[in-house]
Amino acid sequence: MSELCAYKHLYRTLSTLVRGGEMTEPVRAGRNIALLGIFCPIFWFALFSGANASTLKLHAAHSGIVFLTGLTILMIGLIKKE
């Protein structure tokens, strides 16, 4: 279950970037983090279970932040790869 946590992927990617690791790994990790933001099971469960609007907005904002963070890491990895 911990493999689905976006923050675990964020930590791994940022630590790889700090250590100067191979740039293909951050690109792959950024893609995975962005996908986790889109397909966040907590958001989709709240949406389909009929959660109230404030709860849904909270989960949507969190998923959006994770998605944008993943895209940022992906773009940084692609730029450094060139």
PDB file of N, CA, C and O in Angstrom:
ATOM      1  N   MET A   1       0.822  -1.188   0.000  1.00  0.00           N
ATOM      2  CA  MET A   1       0.000   0.000   0.000  1.00  0.00           C
ATOM      3  C   MET A   1       0.869   1.256   0.000  1.00  0.00           C
ATOM      4  O   MET A   1       0.492   2.271  -0.586  1.00  0.00           O
ATOM      5  N   SER A   2       2.024   1.194   0.650  1.00  0.00           N
ATOM      6  CA  SER A   2       2.880   2.381   0.704  1.00  0.00           C
ATOM      7  C   SER A   2       3.463   2.729  -0.662  1.00  0.00           C
ATOM      8  O   SER A   2       3.907   3.858  -0.870  1.00  0.00           O
ATOM      9  N   GLU A   3       3.470   1.776  -1.599  1.00  0.00           N
ATOM     10  CA  GLU A   3       3.958   2.060  -2.946  1.00  0.00           C
ATOM     11  C   GLU A   3       3.028   3.004  -3.695  1.00  0.00           C
ATOM     12  O   GLU A   3       3.438   3.609  -4.685  1.00  0.00           O
ATOM     13  N   LEU A   4       1.785   3.143  -3.244  1.00  0.00           N
ATOM     14  CA  LEU A   4       0.831   4.029  -3.894  1.00  0.00           C
ATOM     15  C   LEU A   4       0.904   5.454  -3.366  1.00  0.00           C
ATOM     16  O   LEU A   4       0.238   6.341  -3.900  1.00  0.00           O
ATOM     17  N   CYS A   5       1.685   5.685  -2.348  1.00  0.00           N
ATOM     18  CA  CYS A   5       1.765   7.013  -1.739  1.00  0.00           C
ATOM     19  C   CYS A   5       2.597   7.945  -2.619  1.00  0.00           C
ATOM     20  O   CYS A   5       3.757   7.664  -2.920  1.00  0.00           O
ATOM     21  N   ALA A   6       1.993   9.041  -3.019  1.00  0.00           N
ATOM     22  CA  ALA A   6       2.683   9.993  -3.894  1.00  0.00           C
ATOM     23  C   ALA A   6       3.877  10.633  -3.194  1.00  0.00           C
ATOM     24  O   ALA A   6       4.875  10.953  -3.839  1.00  0.00           O
ATOM     25  N   TYR A   7       3.782  10.819  -1.893  1.00  0.00           N
ATOM     26  CA  TYR A   7       4.876  11.460  -1.165  1.00  0.00           C
ATOM     27  C   TYR A   7       6.119  10.582  -1.114  1.00  0.00           C
ATOM     28  O   TYR A   7       7.238  11.093  -1.073  1.00  0.00           O
ATOM     29  N   LYS A   8       5.934   9.277  -1.118  1.00  0.00           N
ATOM     30  CA  LYS A   8       7.082   8.379  -1.155  1.00  0.00           C
ATOM     31  C   LYS A   8       7.816   8.532  -2.485  1.00  0.00           C
ATOM     32  O   LYS A   8       9.046   8.561  -2.525  1.00  0.00           O
ATOM     33  N   HIS A   9       7.051   8.630  -3.575  1.00  0.00           N
ATOM     34  CA  HIS A   9       7.661   8.832  -4.888  1.00  0.00           C
ATOM     35  C   HIS A   9       8.332  10.203  -4.975  1.00  0.00           C
ATOM     36  O   HIS A   9       9.409  10.330  -5.557  1.00  0.00           O
ATOM     37  N   LEU A  10       7.702  11.222  -4.401  1.00  0.00           N
ATOM     38  CA  LEU A  10       8.309  12.557  -4.375  1.00  0.00           C
ATOM     39  C   LEU A  10       9.651  12.531  -3.650  1.00  0.00           C
ATOM     40  O   LEU A  10      10.631  13.103  -4.126  1.00  0.00           O
ATOM     41  N   TYR A  11       9.691  11.870  -2.508  1.00  0.00           N
ATOM     42  CA  TYR A  11      10.923  11.795  -1.731  1.00  0.00           C
ATOM     43  C   TYR A  11      12.022  11.088  -2.519  1.00  0.00           C
ATOM     44  O   TYR A  11      13.156  11.564  -2.570  1.00  0.00           O
ATOM     45  N   ARG A  12      11.693   9.967  -3.126  1.00  0.00           N
ATOM     46  CA  ARG A  12      12.692   9.224  -3.907  1.00  0.00           C
ATOM     47  C   ARG A  12      13.238  10.068  -5.050  1.00  0.00           C
ATOM     48  O   ARG A  12      14.447  10.106  -5.279  1.00  0.00           O
ATOM     49  N   THR A  13      12.352  10.737  -5.759  1.00  0.00           N
ATOM     50  CA  THR A  13      12.767  11.527  -6.908  1.00  0.00           C
ATOM     51  C   THR A  13      13.631  12.706  -6.494  1.00  0.00           C
ATOM     52  O   THR A  13      14.672  12.963  -7.099  1.00  0.00           O
ATOM     53  N   LEU A  14      13.201  13.420  -5.465  1.00  0.00           N
ATOM     54  CA  LEU A  14      13.981  14.575  -5.019  1.00  0.00           C
ATOM     55  C   LEU A  14      15.339  14.153  -4.478  1.00  0.00           C
ATOM     56  O   LEU A  14      16.332  14.849  -4.690  1.00  0.00           O
ATOM     57  N   SER A  15      15.396  13.026  -3.786  1.00  0.00           N
ATOM     58  CA  SER A  15      16.692  12.566  -3.284  1.00  0.00           C
ATOM     59  C   SER A  15      17.601  12.139  -4.433  1.00  0.00           C
ATOM     60  O   SER A  15      18.816  12.321  -4.352  1.00  0.00           O
ATOM     61  N   THR A  16      17.039  11.578  -5.497  1.00  0.00           N
ATOM     62  CA  THR A  16      17.829  11.219  -6.676  1.00  0.00           C
ATOM     63  C   THR A  16      18.360  12.468  -7.365  1.00  0.00           C
ATOM     64  O   THR A  16      19.514  12.503  -7.790  1.00  0.00           O
ATOM     65  N   LEU A  17      17.512  13.500  -7.477  1.00  0.00           N
ATOM     66  CA  LEU A  17      17.955  14.753  -8.092  1.00  0.00           C
ATOM     67  C   LEU A  17      19.070  15.408  -7.286  1.00  0.00           C
ATOM     68  O   LEU A  17      20.024  15.934  -7.860  1.00  0.00           O
ATOM     69  N   VAL A  18      18.957  15.381  -5.964  1.00  0.00           N
ATOM     70  CA  VAL A  18      19.969  15.999  -5.106  1.00  0.00           C
ATOM     71  C   VAL A  18      21.296  15.258  -5.218  1.00  0.00           C
ATOM     72  O   VAL A  18      22.357  15.882  -5.245  1.00  0.00           O
ATOM     73  N   ARG A  19      21.240  13.940  -5.283  1.00  0.00           N
ATOM     74  CA  ARG A  19      22.465  13.140  -5.384  1.00  0.00           C
ATOM     75  C   ARG A  19      23.072  13.188  -6.776  1.00  0.00           C
ATOM     76  O   ARG A  19      24.191  12.715  -6.974  1.00  0.00           O
ATOM     77  N   GLY A  20      22.350  13.754  -7.755  1.00  0.00           N
ATOM     78  CA  GLY A  20      22.866  13.824  -9.119  1.00  0.00           C
ATOM     79  C   GLY A  20      22.724  12.510  -9.851  1.00  0.00           C
ATOM     80  O   GLY A  20      23.570  12.161 -10.675  1.00  0.00           O
ATOM     81  N   GLY A  21      21.670  11.782  -9.562  1.00  0.00           N
ATOM     82  CA  GLY A  21      21.439  10.486 -10.191  1.00  0.00           C
ATOM     83  C   GLY A  21      21.126  10.594 -11.673  1.00  0.00           C
ATOM     84  O   GLY A  21      21.057  11.689 -12.231  1.00  0.00           O
ATOM     85  N   GLU A  22      20.942   9.463 -12.288  1.00  0.00           N
ATOM     86  CA  GLU A  22      20.658   9.389 -13.718  1.00  0.00           C
ATOM     87  C   GLU A  22      19.349  10.114 -14.024  1.00  0.00           C
ATOM     88  O   GLU A  22      18.367   9.969 -13.297  1.00  0.00           O
ATOM     89  N   MET A  23      19.344  10.883 -15.086  1.00  0.00           N
ATOM     90  CA  MET A  23      18.196  11.728 -15.381  1.00  0.00           C
ATOM     91  C   MET A  23      16.996  10.957 -15.927  1.00  0.00           C
ATOM     92  O   MET A  23      15.884  11.485 -15.910  1.00  0.00           O
ATOM     93  N   THR A  24      17.175   9.759 -16.398  1.00  0.00           N
ATOM     94  CA  THR A  24      16.016   9.011 -16.873  1.00  0.00           C
ATOM     95  C   THR A  24      15.145   8.569 -15.703  1.00  0.00           C
ATOM     96  O   THR A  24      13.934   8.410 -15.860  1.00  0.00           O
ATOM     97  N   GLU A  25      15.734   8.372 -14.556  1.00  0.00           N
ATOM     98  CA  GLU A  25      14.955   7.981 -13.381  1.00  0.00           C
ATOM     99  C   GLU A  25      14.018   9.091 -12.911  1.00  0.00           C
ATOM    100  O   GLU A  25      12.854   8.809 -12.628  1.00  0.00           O
ATOM    101  N   PRO A  26      14.481  10.359 -12.814  1.00  0.00           N
ATOM    102  CA  PRO A  26      13.533  11.426 -12.445  1.00  0.00           C
ATOM    103  C   PRO A  26      12.423  11.625 -13.471  1.00  0.00           C
ATOM    104  O   PRO A  26      11.292  11.947 -13.107  1.00  0.00           O
ATOM    105  N   VAL A  27      12.735  11.436 -14.739  1.00  0.00           N
ATOM    106  CA  VAL A  27      11.692  11.572 -15.763  1.00  0.00           C
ATOM    107  C   VAL A  27      10.622  10.514 -15.541  1.00  0.00           C
ATOM    108  O   VAL A  27       9.428  10.812 -15.569  1.00  0.00           O
ATOM    109  N   ARG A  28      11.046   9.307 -15.326  1.00  0.00           N
ATOM    110  CA  ARG A  28      10.104   8.210 -15.086  1.00  0.00           C
ATOM    111  C   ARG A  28       9.326   8.430 -13.789  1.00  0.00           C
ATOM    112  O   ARG A  28       8.117   8.208 -13.735  1.00  0.00           O
ATOM    113  N   ALA A  29      10.022   8.864 -12.761  1.00  0.00           N
ATOM    114  CA  ALA A  29       9.356   9.110 -11.480  1.00  0.00           C
ATOM    115  C   ALA A  29       8.377  10.276 -11.581  1.00  0.00           C
ATOM    116  O   ALA A  29       7.292  10.222 -11.001  1.00  0.00           O
ATOM    117  N   GLY A  30       8.746  11.334 -12.312  1.00  0.00           N
ATOM    118  CA  GLY A  30       7.834  12.460 -12.501  1.00  0.00           C
ATOM    119  C   GLY A  30       6.562  12.043 -13.210  1.00  0.00           C
ATOM    120  O   GLY A  30       5.468  12.485 -12.860  1.00  0.00           O
ATOM    121  N   ARG A  31       6.714  11.192 -14.206  1.00  0.00           N
ATOM    122  CA  ARG A  31       5.541  10.658 -14.905  1.00  0.00           C
ATOM    123  C   ARG A  31       4.654   9.867 -13.947  1.00  0.00           C
ATOM    124  O   ARG A  31       3.432  10.016 -13.954  1.00  0.00           O
ATOM    125  N   ASN A  32       5.274   9.029 -13.128  1.00  0.00           N
ATOM    126  CA  ASN A  32       4.497   8.215 -12.190  1.00  0.00           C
ATOM    127  C   ASN A  32       3.794   9.068 -11.138  1.00  0.00           C
ATOM    128  O   ASN A  32       2.654   8.787 -10.768  1.00  0.00           O
ATOM    129  N   ILE A  33       4.466  10.099 -10.661  1.00  0.00           N
ATOM    130  CA  ILE A  33       3.849  10.984  -9.670  1.00  0.00           C
ATOM    131  C   ILE A  33       2.666  11.717 -10.282  1.00  0.00           C
ATOM    132  O   ILE A  33       1.620  11.851  -9.647  1.00  0.00           O
ATOM    133  N   ALA A  34       2.827  12.195 -11.520  1.00  0.00           N
ATOM    134  CA  ALA A  34       1.719  12.882 -12.192  1.00  0.00           C
ATOM    135  C   ALA A  34       0.533  11.939 -12.382  1.00  0.00           C
ATOM    136  O   ALA A  34      -0.616  12.339 -12.195  1.00  0.00           O
ATOM    137  N   LEU A  35       0.805  10.700 -12.749  1.00  0.00           N
ATOM    138  CA  LEU A  35      -0.282   9.730 -12.911  1.00  0.00           C
ATOM    139  C   LEU A  35      -0.955   9.419 -11.579  1.00  0.00           C
ATOM    140  O   LEU A  35      -2.170   9.228 -11.525  1.00  0.00           O
ATOM    141  N   LEU A  36      -0.173   9.367 -10.513  1.00  0.00           N
ATOM    142  CA  LEU A  36      -0.775   9.164  -9.191  1.00  0.00           C
ATOM    143  C   LEU A  36      -1.692  10.325  -8.818  1.00  0.00           C
ATOM    144  O   LEU A  36      -2.726  10.127  -8.180  1.00  0.00           O
ATOM    145  N   GLY A  37      -1.308  11.531  -9.217  1.00  0.00           N
ATOM    146  CA  GLY A  37      -2.161  12.682  -8.952  1.00  0.00           C
ATOM    147  C   GLY A  37      -3.483  12.597  -9.687  1.00  0.00           C
ATOM    148  O   GLY A  37      -4.526  12.962  -9.144  1.00  0.00           O
ATOM    149  N   ILE A  38      -3.444  12.113 -10.926  1.00  0.00           N
ATOM    150  CA  ILE A  38      -4.675  11.992 -11.718  1.00  0.00           C
ATOM    151  C   ILE A  38      -5.543  10.850 -11.214  1.00  0.00           C
ATOM    152  O   ILE A  38      -6.756  11.001 -11.070  1.00  0.00           O
ATOM    153  N   PHE A  39      -4.927   9.720 -10.948  1.00  0.00           N
ATOM    154  CA  PHE A  39      -5.685   8.525 -10.577  1.00  0.00           C
ATOM    155  C   PHE A  39      -5.684   8.277  -9.073  1.00  0.00           C
ATOM    156  O   PHE A  39      -5.733   7.126  -8.639  1.00  0.00           O
ATOM    157  N   CYS A  40      -5.628   9.329  -8.279  1.00  0.00           N
ATOM    158  CA  CYS A  40      -5.601   9.209  -6.821  1.00  0.00           C
ATOM    159  C   CYS A  40      -6.854   8.473  -6.333  1.00  0.00           C
ATOM    160  O   CYS A  40      -7.970   8.953  -6.534  1.00  0.00           O
ATOM    161  N   PRO A  41      -6.677   7.314  -5.696  1.00  0.00           N
ATOM    162  CA  PRO A  41      -7.851   6.541  -5.279  1.00  0.00           C
ATOM    163  C   PRO A  41      -8.696   7.251  -4.228  1.00  0.00           C
ATOM    164  O   PRO A  41      -9.909   7.045  -4.173  1.00  0.00           O
ATOM    165  N   ILE A  42      -8.081   8.077  -3.401  1.00  0.00           N
ATOM    166  CA  ILE A  42      -8.849   8.790  -2.375  1.00  0.00           C
ATOM    167  C   ILE A  42      -9.797   9.788  -3.025  1.00  0.00           C
ATOM    168  O   ILE A  42     -10.951   9.904  -2.613  1.00  0.00           O
ATOM    169  N   PHE A  43      -9.319  10.515  -4.045  1.00  0.00           N
ATOM    170  CA  PHE A  43     -10.178  11.469  -4.749  1.00  0.00           C
ATOM    171  C   PHE A  43     -11.332  10.757  -5.439  1.00  0.00           C
ATOM    172  O   PHE A  43     -12.487  11.163  -5.305  1.00  0.00           O
ATOM    173  N   TRP A  44     -11.025   9.703  -6.171  1.00  0.00           N
ATOM    174  CA  TRP A  44     -12.071   9.016  -6.933  1.00  0.00           C
ATOM    175  C   TRP A  44     -13.078   8.341  -6.017  1.00  0.00           C
ATOM    176  O   TRP A  44     -14.267   8.300  -6.332  1.00  0.00           O
ATOM    177  N   PHE A  45     -12.621   7.809  -4.886  1.00  0.00           N
ATOM    178  CA  PHE A  45     -13.553   7.218  -3.927  1.00  0.00           C
ATOM    179  C   PHE A  45     -14.491   8.287  -3.380  1.00  0.00           C
ATOM    180  O   PHE A  45     -15.696   8.062  -3.263  1.00  0.00           O
ATOM    181  N   ALA A  46     -13.933   9.456  -3.043  1.00  0.00           N
ATOM    182  CA  ALA A  46     -14.770  10.553  -2.535  1.00  0.00           C
ATOM    183  C   ALA A  46     -15.766  11.011  -3.591  1.00  0.00           C
ATOM    184  O   ALA A  46     -16.919  11.304  -3.273  1.00  0.00           O
ATOM    185  N   LEU A  47     -15.332  11.074  -4.835  1.00  0.00           N
ATOM    186  CA  LEU A  47     -16.215  11.518  -5.911  1.00  0.00           C
ATOM    187  C   LEU A  47     -17.378  10.562  -6.111  1.00  0.00           C
ATOM    188  O   LEU A  47     -18.530  10.986  -6.193  1.00  0.00           O
ATOM    189  N   PHE A  48     -17.074   9.269  -6.191  1.00  0.00           N
ATOM    190  CA  PHE A  48     -18.126   8.290  -6.486  1.00  0.00           C
ATOM    191  C   PHE A  48     -18.942   7.887  -5.262  1.00  0.00           C
ATOM    192  O   PHE A  48     -20.011   7.293  -5.403  1.00  0.00           O
ATOM    193  N   SER A  49     -18.456   8.202  -4.068  1.00  0.00           N
ATOM    194  CA  SER A  49     -19.231   7.864  -2.876  1.00  0.00           C
ATOM    195  C   SER A  49     -20.162   8.996  -2.459  1.00  0.00           C
ATOM    196  O   SER A  49     -20.918   8.858  -1.496  1.00  0.00           O
ATOM    197  N   GLY A  50     -20.112  10.107  -3.174  1.00  0.00           N
ATOM    198  CA  GLY A  50     -21.024  11.206  -2.886  1.00  0.00           C
ATOM    199  C   GLY A  50     -20.592  12.069  -1.717  1.00  0.00           C
ATOM    200  O   GLY A  50     -21.431  12.539  -0.950  1.00  0.00           O
ATOM    201  N   ALA A  51     -19.303  12.280  -1.573  1.00  0.00           N
ATOM    202  CA  ALA A  51     -18.796  13.127  -0.486  1.00  0.00           C
ATOM    203  C   ALA A  51     -19.270  14.563  -0.684  1.00  0.00           C
ATOM    204  O   ALA A  51     -19.596  14.975  -1.797  1.00  0.00           O
ATOM    205  N   ASN A  52     -19.304  15.315   0.408  1.00  0.00           N
ATOM    206  CA  ASN A  52     -19.759  16.706   0.291  1.00  0.00           C
ATOM    207  C   ASN A  52     -18.742  17.533  -0.497  1.00  0.00           C
ATOM    208  O   ASN A  52     -17.610  17.105  -0.721  1.00  0.00           O
ATOM    209  N   ALA A  53     -19.167  18.714  -0.906  1.00  0.00           N
ATOM    210  CA  ALA A  53     -18.367  19.539  -1.816  1.00  0.00           C
ATOM    211  C   ALA A  53     -17.029  19.956  -1.215  1.00  0.00           C
ATOM    212  O   ALA A  53     -16.021  19.981  -1.921  1.00  0.00           O
ATOM    213  N   SER A  54     -17.002  20.281   0.062  1.00  0.00           N
ATOM    214  CA  SER A  54     -15.740  20.730   0.662  1.00  0.00           C
ATOM    215  C   SER A  54     -14.712  19.599   0.726  1.00  0.00           C
ATOM    216  O   SER A  54     -13.524  19.827   0.499  1.00  0.00           O
ATOM    217  N   THR A  55     -15.159  18.403   1.029  1.00  0.00           N
ATOM    218  CA  THR A  55     -14.249  17.252   1.048  1.00  0.00           C
ATOM    219  C   THR A  55     -13.732  16.958  -0.349  1.00  0.00           C
ATOM    220  O   THR A  55     -12.551  16.670  -0.538  1.00  0.00           O
ATOM    221  N   LEU A  56     -14.615  17.033  -1.313  1.00  0.00           N
ATOM    222  CA  LEU A  56     -14.223  16.779  -2.697  1.00  0.00           C
ATOM    223  C   LEU A  56     -13.228  17.831  -3.189  1.00  0.00           C
ATOM    224  O   LEU A  56     -12.274  17.503  -3.895  1.00  0.00           O
ATOM    225  N   LYS A  57     -13.447  19.082  -2.820  1.00  0.00           N
ATOM    226  CA  LYS A  57     -12.512  20.150  -3.202  1.00  0.00           C
ATOM    227  C   LYS A  57     -11.145  19.932  -2.568  1.00  0.00           C
ATOM    228  O   LYS A  57     -10.118  20.166  -3.206  1.00  0.00           O
ATOM    229  N   LEU A  58     -11.127  19.491  -1.328  1.00  0.00           N
ATOM    230  CA  LEU A  58      -9.863  19.218  -0.646  1.00  0.00           C
ATOM    231  C   LEU A  58      -9.078  18.133  -1.373  1.00  0.00           C
ATOM    232  O   LEU A  58      -7.886  18.296  -1.635  1.00  0.00           O
ATOM    233  N   HIS A  59      -9.741  17.028  -1.698  1.00  0.00           N
ATOM    234  CA  HIS A  59      -9.061  15.933  -2.391  1.00  0.00           C
ATOM    235  C   HIS A  59      -8.657  16.332  -3.805  1.00  0.00           C
ATOM    236  O   HIS A  59      -7.606  15.915  -4.290  1.00  0.00           O
ATOM    237  N   ALA A  60      -9.483  17.135  -4.469  1.00  0.00           N
ATOM    238  CA  ALA A  60      -9.143  17.597  -5.815  1.00  0.00           C
ATOM    239  C   ALA A  60      -7.925  18.519  -5.778  1.00  0.00           C
ATOM    240  O   ALA A  60      -7.047  18.425  -6.635  1.00  0.00           O
ATOM    241  N   ALA A  61      -7.873  19.403  -4.793  1.00  0.00           N
ATOM    242  CA  ALA A  61      -6.718  20.299  -4.668  1.00  0.00           C
ATOM    243  C   ALA A  61      -5.448  19.504  -4.380  1.00  0.00           C
ATOM    244  O   ALA A  61      -4.397  19.779  -4.959  1.00  0.00           O
ATOM    245  N   HIS A  62      -5.541  18.531  -3.497  1.00  0.00           N
ATOM    246  CA  HIS A  62      -4.382  17.699  -3.167  1.00  0.00           C
ATOM    247  C   HIS A  62      -3.912  16.925  -4.396  1.00  0.00           C
ATOM    248  O   HIS A  62      -2.714  16.870  -4.672  1.00  0.00           O
ATOM    249  N   SER A  63      -4.842  16.332  -5.128  1.00  0.00           N
ATOM    250  CA  SER A  63      -4.476  15.592  -6.335  1.00  0.00           C
ATOM    251  C   SER A  63      -3.861  16.516  -7.377  1.00  0.00           C
ATOM    252  O   SER A  63      -2.920  16.131  -8.072  1.00  0.00           O
ATOM    253  N   GLY A  64      -4.384  17.726  -7.487  1.00  0.00           N
ATOM    254  CA  GLY A  64      -3.826  18.693  -8.430  1.00  0.00           C
ATOM    255  C   GLY A  64      -2.405  19.091  -8.080  1.00  0.00           C
ATOM    256  O   GLY A  64      -1.557  19.228  -8.962  1.00  0.00           O
ATOM    257  N   ILE A  65      -2.145  19.275  -6.793  1.00  0.00           N
ATOM    258  CA  ILE A  65      -0.793  19.623  -6.351  1.00  0.00           C
ATOM    259  C   ILE A  65       0.181  18.489  -6.662  1.00  0.00           C
ATOM    260  O   ILE A  65       1.289  18.731  -7.140  1.00  0.00           O
ATOM    261  N   VAL A  66      -0.230  17.265  -6.392  1.00  0.00           N
ATOM    262  CA  VAL A  66       0.630  16.108  -6.683  1.00  0.00           C
ATOM    263  C   VAL A  66       0.868  15.999  -8.185  1.00  0.00           C
ATOM    264  O   VAL A  66       1.988  15.719  -8.613  1.00  0.00           O
ATOM    265  N   PHE A  67      -0.174  16.219  -8.992  1.00  0.00           N
ATOM    266  CA  PHE A  67      -0.039  16.161 -10.449  1.00  0.00           C
ATOM    267  C   PHE A  67       0.942  17.221 -10.949  1.00  0.00           C
ATOM    268  O   PHE A  67       1.829  16.919 -11.747  1.00  0.00           O
ATOM    269  N   LEU A  68       0.786  18.452 -10.488  1.00  0.00           N
ATOM    270  CA  LEU A  68       1.673  19.532 -10.934  1.00  0.00           C
ATOM    271  C   LEU A  68       3.110  19.320 -10.470  1.00  0.00           C
ATOM    272  O   LEU A  68       4.050  19.664 -11.187  1.00  0.00           O
ATOM    273  N   THR A  69       3.285  18.761  -9.285  1.00  0.00           N
ATOM    274  CA  THR A  69       4.629  18.444  -8.808  1.00  0.00           C
ATOM    275  C   THR A  69       5.273  17.389  -9.701  1.00  0.00           C
ATOM    276  O   THR A  69       6.452  17.492 -10.043  1.00  0.00           O
ATOM    277  N   GLY A  70       4.496  16.377 -10.076  1.00  0.00           N
ATOM    278  CA  GLY A  70       5.006  15.349 -10.979  1.00  0.00           C
ATOM    279  C   GLY A  70       5.394  15.915 -12.331  1.00  0.00           C
ATOM    280  O   GLY A  70       6.431  15.551 -12.884  1.00  0.00           O
ATOM    281  N   LEU A  71       4.568  16.804 -12.867  1.00  0.00           N
ATOM    282  CA  LEU A  71       4.899  17.433 -14.147  1.00  0.00           C
ATOM    283  C   LEU A  71       6.160  18.286 -14.044  1.00  0.00           C
ATOM    284  O   LEU A  71       6.977  18.309 -14.965  1.00  0.00           O
ATOM    285  N   THR A  72       6.313  18.977 -12.935  1.00  0.00           N
ATOM    286  CA  THR A  72       7.505  19.802 -12.737  1.00  0.00           C
ATOM    287  C   THR A  72       8.759  18.939 -12.703  1.00  0.00           C
ATOM    288  O   THR A  72       9.758  19.269 -13.342  1.00  0.00           O
ATOM    289  N   ILE A  73       8.712  17.850 -11.971  1.00  0.00           N
ATOM    290  CA  ILE A  73       9.863  16.941 -11.899  1.00  0.00           C
ATOM    291  C   ILE A  73      10.145  16.340 -13.267  1.00  0.00           C
ATOM    292  O   ILE A  73      11.305  16.207 -13.659  1.00  0.00           O
ATOM    293  N   LEU A  74       9.107  15.980 -13.989  1.00  0.00           N
ATOM    294  CA  LEU A  74       9.260  15.432 -15.337  1.00  0.00           C
ATOM    295  C   LEU A  74       9.943  16.438 -16.249  1.00  0.00           C
ATOM    296  O   LEU A  74      10.874  16.084 -16.973  1.00  0.00           O
ATOM    297  N   MET A  75       9.493  17.682 -16.224  1.00  0.00           N
ATOM    298  CA  MET A  75      10.074  18.708 -17.089  1.00  0.00           C
ATOM    299  C   MET A  75      11.523  19.009 -16.707  1.00  0.00           C
ATOM    300  O   MET A  75      12.366  19.184 -17.587  1.00  0.00           O
ATOM    301  N   ILE A  76      11.819  19.070 -15.427  1.00  0.00           N
ATOM    302  CA  ILE A  76      13.202  19.298 -14.990  1.00  0.00           C
ATOM    303  C   ILE A  76      14.096  18.161 -15.478  1.00  0.00           C
ATOM    304  O   ILE A  76      15.205  18.395 -15.958  1.00  0.00           O
ATOM    305  N   GLY A  77      13.608  16.938 -15.352  1.00  0.00           N
ATOM    306  CA  GLY A  77      14.382  15.793 -15.819  1.00  0.00           C
ATOM    307  C   GLY A  77      14.617  15.825 -17.314  1.00  0.00           C
ATOM    308  O   GLY A  77      15.707  15.493 -17.779  1.00  0.00           O
ATOM    309  N   LEU A  78      13.597  16.226 -18.080  1.00  0.00           N
ATOM    310  CA  LEU A  78      13.754  16.305 -19.536  1.00  0.00           C
ATOM    311  C   LEU A  78      14.709  17.420 -19.940  1.00  0.00           C
ATOM    312  O   LEU A  78      15.507  17.253 -20.863  1.00  0.00           O
ATOM    313  N   ILE A  79      14.633  18.549 -19.260  1.00  0.00           N
ATOM    314  CA  ILE A  79      15.524  19.666 -19.583  1.00  0.00           C
ATOM    315  C   ILE A  79      16.972  19.310 -19.260  1.00  0.00           C
ATOM    316  O   ILE A  79      17.871  19.604 -20.048  1.00  0.00           O
ATOM    317  N   LYS A  80      17.204  18.683 -18.116  1.00  0.00           N
ATOM    318  CA  LYS A  80      18.570  18.304 -17.737  1.00  0.00           C
ATOM    319  C   LYS A  80      19.107  17.174 -18.605  1.00  0.00           C
ATOM    320  O   LYS A  80      20.319  17.036 -18.774  1.00  0.00           O
ATOM    321  N   LYS A  81      18.204  16.367 -19.154  1.00  0.00           N
ATOM    322  CA  LYS A  81      18.621  15.250 -20.003  1.00  0.00           C
ATOM    323  C   LYS A  81      19.240  15.760 -21.300  1.00  0.00           C
ATOM    324  O   LYS A  81      20.161  15.147 -21.839  1.00  0.00           O
ATOM    325  N   GLU A  82      18.729  16.889 -21.799  1.00  0.00           N
ATOM    326  CA  GLU A  82      19.255  17.473 -23.037  1.00  0.00           C
ATOM    327  C   GLU A  82      20.594  18.046 -22.762  1.00  0.00           C
ATOM    328  O   GLU A  82      21.229  18.592 -23.663  1.00  0.00           O
TER     329      GLU A  82
END
